[in-house]
Each structure stands twice: as structure tokens, then as C-alpha cells.
């Protein structure tokens, strides 16, 4: 469902953006893996009406499209990083084995005003610095996510160790992290 002008809209095509009443609304879409494949909706909204009408274009083809206002917006915001407990701040290290190779893991937590960040490094045959986009702590459970690479770590701080599992897409392996020695 497209979001337009603080209202929800639904129709045969689902994406649109709107500048102001009566103006042309345009939105281009690109698939992440196929940059040359784009979609475009060009539509207008008549004053006083609760609908957008225009054309949807994809791969050189054009089809008429109508979006109808259906109610209040239903926006789901992306999750945000949360602060982590003071005792988690700093660097944690551990090892796990996958496919016969030992992997060395380092996660370094830091708190900031807008939530925690983490440096997530896995060293096996290569040195991999994973881009972390989400760090959360809910009670004892700490999660570090790198959605771009499909890696995540989930664990709990117990007896001075961060005990949990590292996950790469569908493969989950136990991992125990200990505070790095200074």
C-alpha cells in the first residue's frame, strides 16, 4: 500500500509519492539486483477527490493505474538500535568452527545517544568486517545484526561470558564470547 499525504491509499498499483494536492505524483523503483529494471507511477490527484489516477510503467509497458484512499496511514518504522548495558561495552572475542575451519569473532560494543553500535569482525580464511545495522538489548538478550551479509549474533551475558549463537542465514552455530584482554 502506498503512503501519500499522511493518508493510506490502495489500488491496482501499490507505490506512489505525492508532493501536494493537484500536483503530479511520481515515484521510481529499482530492484536491488537488477538496476536497469525500473518501475514508474505518474499520477495526478484532483482537488477534493480521494484518488490518484495515471499510468504505471515497467519495461516499456504502460497500464492505467488508480489509487484510492482507504483510511489512516499504517506505517511500520524500521527497528532502531537500543543502548546496551554498561557491562557489555567494550570488546568481546571468541571462536567457532564451520565447515572444518576455525573462525575468530570480535564484537566491540559502544553506546551513543541514539543507541548502541557494534564493530563485528569475523576472521577465517579472510578478514571480514561486517556492516552492522542493528544492535539491541532486551533484558538479558543481546542481538547484533548485519542484514547485508546475513550474519547475526544473539546471546546472553552470564558469569562474565556472552553465551549464544552466530547465525548465517539458516545456519546457526554456538558461540561463547569473553571480554578481550587489554
C-alpha positions in Angstrom: 0.0 0.0 0.0 1.5 3.4 -0.9 1.7 6.2 1.6 0.6 9.6 0.3 -0.1 12.9 2.0 -0.5 11.3 5.5 -3.2 9.0 4.3 -3.3 5.4 3.2 -4.0 4.5 -0.4 -4.7 1.2 -2.1 -5.3 0.3 -5.7 -4.1 -1.9 -8.5 -0.6 -0.5 -8.2 0.9 -0.1 -4.8 3.7 2.6 -4.8 3.4 6.3 -5.1 4.7 9.6 -3.7 2.8 12.9 -3.6 4.1 16.5 -3.4 0.9 18.4 -2.8 -2.8 18.4 -3.8 -3.3 18.6 -7.6 0.4 18.0 -8.4 1.9 15.1 -10.4 3.0 12.3 -8.1 6.0 10.3 -9.3 8.0 7.5 -7.9 10.7 5.4 -9.5 11.6 2.0 -8.2 14.7 0.0 -8.9 15.3 -3.6 -8.0 18.4 -4.0 -5.8 20.0 -6.7 -8.0 18.8 -5.6 -11.4 19.5 -1.8 -11.6 18.1 -1.4 -15.2 14.7 -2.8 -14.3 12.7 0.2 -13.1 9.0 1.0 -12.5 7.4 4.4 -12.5 4.0 5.6 -11.5 2.9 9.1 -12.8 -0.5 10.2 -11.5 -2.5 13.2 -10.6 -4.9 14.0 -7.8 -7.8 16.2 -8.5 -8.7 18.6 -5.7 -11.4 17.3 -3.4 -11.1 13.7 -4.6 -9.6 10.9 -2.7 -7.9 9.1 -5.6 -4.9 9.3 -7.8 -5.2 8.3 -11.4 -2.4 7.9 -14.0 -0.1 5.4 -15.6 2.2 2.7 -14.3 5.2 1.9 -16.5 7.5 -1.1 -16.4 9.9 -2.4 -19.0 8.5 -0.2 -21.7 4.9 -1.3 -21.0 2.2 1.1 -19.7 -1.0 0.3 -17.8 -3.6 2.6 -16.3 -3.5 2.8 -12.5 -5.8 4.2 -9.8 -5.0 4.5 -6.1 -8.0 5.0 -3.8 -7.7 6.5 -0.2 -8.7 3.7 2.2 -8.0 5.2 5.6 -5.4 6.3 8.1 -1.7 5.5 7.4 -0.3 2.3 8.7 3.4 3.0 8.9 5.8 0.4 10.3 9.1 2.1 11.2 12.3 0.1 10.9 13.7 -1.2 14.2 16.3 1.1 15.9 19.3 0.2 17.9 18.9 0.4 21.7 21.6 1.1 24.3 23.3 -1.9 25.8 24.1 -2.4 29.5 27.3 -0.8 30.7 28.9 -4.2 31.4 28.6 -5.1 27.7 30.5 -2.1 26.5 33.9 -2.9 25.1 35.4 -5.8 23.0 34.4 -9.4 23.2 36.2 -12.3 21.5 35.5 -16.0 20.8 35.9 -18.8 18.2 33.6 -21.2 16.4 34.1 -23.8 13.8 32.3 -24.0 10.5 33.0 -26.4 7.6 36.2 -27.5 9.2 37.7 -24.0 9.6 38.0 -22.1 12.9 36.6 -18.6 12.8 37.7 -15.9 15.2 34.9 -13.4 16.2 35.3 -10.0 17.7 32.4 -7.8 18.7 33.0 -4.3 20.1 30.0 -2.6 21.7 29.8 1.2 22.2 26.8 3.3 23.5 25.8 6.5 21.8 22.9 8.9 22.4 20.8 7.3 19.7 21.6 3.7 20.6 24.5 1.2 20.6 26.8 0.4 17.8 29.0 -2.7 17.3 32.1 -3.5 15.3 31.5 -7.1 14.2 34.6 -8.9 12.7 35.0 -12.5 11.7 38.4 -13.8 10.7 38.7 -17.2 9.0 40.4 -17.6 5.7 39.6 -13.9 5.2 39.3 -10.9 7.4 35.6 -9.8 7.3 34.4 -6.5 8.8 30.6 -6.9 8.8 28.4 -3.9 8.4 26.2 -3.8 11.5 22.8 -2.1 11.1 21.1 -3.1 14.3 22.2 -3.6 17.9 19.5 -4.3 20.5 19.3 -5.5 24.1 16.0 -6.6 25.6 16.5 -7.8 29.2 19.4 -10.2 29.1 19.2 -10.9 25.3 21.7 -9.0 23.1 21.3 -9.1 19.3 23.8 -7.8 16.7 22.5 -7.9 13.0 24.3 -7.5 9.7 21.3 -7.8 7.4 23.5 -7.0 4.3 25.7 -10.1 4.9 23.0 -12.3 6.6 25.0 -12.7 9.8 23.7 -12.1 13.3 24.8 -12.9 16.8 22.3 -13.5 19.7 23.5 -14.1 23.2 23.1 -13.5 27.0 25.6 -12.2 29.5 26.1 -14.9 32.1 29.1 -15.4 34.5 31.2 -12.9 32.7 30.7 -14.5 29.3 28.4 -13.6 26.4 26.9 -17.0 25.5 24.8 -17.5 22.4 24.9 -18.4 18.7 26.1 -16.9 15.5 23.7 -17.3 12.6 24.5 -17.0 8.9 21.2 -17.1 7.0 19.8 -20.6 8.0 23.0 -22.0 9.7 23.3 -21.5 13.5 26.5 -22.3 15.5 27.1 -21.9 19.2 29.5 -19.1 20.2 30.8 -18.0 23.5 32.5 -14.6 23.7 34.7 -13.5 26.5 35.9 -9.9 27.3 39.0 -9.1 25.4 42.2 -8.7 27.4 43.5 -5.2 27.4 
